[in-house]
C-alpha cells in the first residue's frame, strides 16, 4: 500500500504544485503517491503558474501536467500526511477535521525543518526570485520529508 502525501496552498498554482513535483522527484512512485491542492476554488482545473513551471523545469522537474484541485474533507481519509504551506491554509484544513486523528495528519511543511511555524511565502505577486526562493525552501523541506518517511 502506498504512503499518500498531500501538499496544500491557497490556489494550488504556485507553492503546492512545486512541493508536489519536488517531493515526487525524491520518492519511489511505486511506494508513494504525492498530490497537491488548494483550500480555495479560485483555480480549479488550471495549470500551475508559468513561473512555478519554469523554476521546476530549471531543476529538471516537470509540473506542467498538474491541474489545480480543491481540498475536501474526504482528503483526510485518502492521505497519510497533509502539508499546508502557511498558517492560514493550516487553519482552513484543521477546521474541516472531524477528530484528533485527522488533525494529526496536518503539519506545516517548514516544520519538517524546525518547529517555528515558519511559512512558505506566496510568490504570486512577486518576481522570479520569489519563485526561486520558494523552490529552495520546499526542496529542503522535501528532503527532510523524504528521509523521514523512508525510514
Secondary structure, 3 states (H helix, E strand, C coil): CCEEEEEEECCCCCHHHHHHHHHHHHCCCCCEEEEEEECCCCCCCCCCCHHHHHHHHHCCCCCCCCCCCECCCCHHHHCCEEEECCHHHHHHHHHHCCCHHHHHCECCHHHHCCCCCCCCCCCCCCCHHHHHHHHHHHHHHHHHHHHHHHC
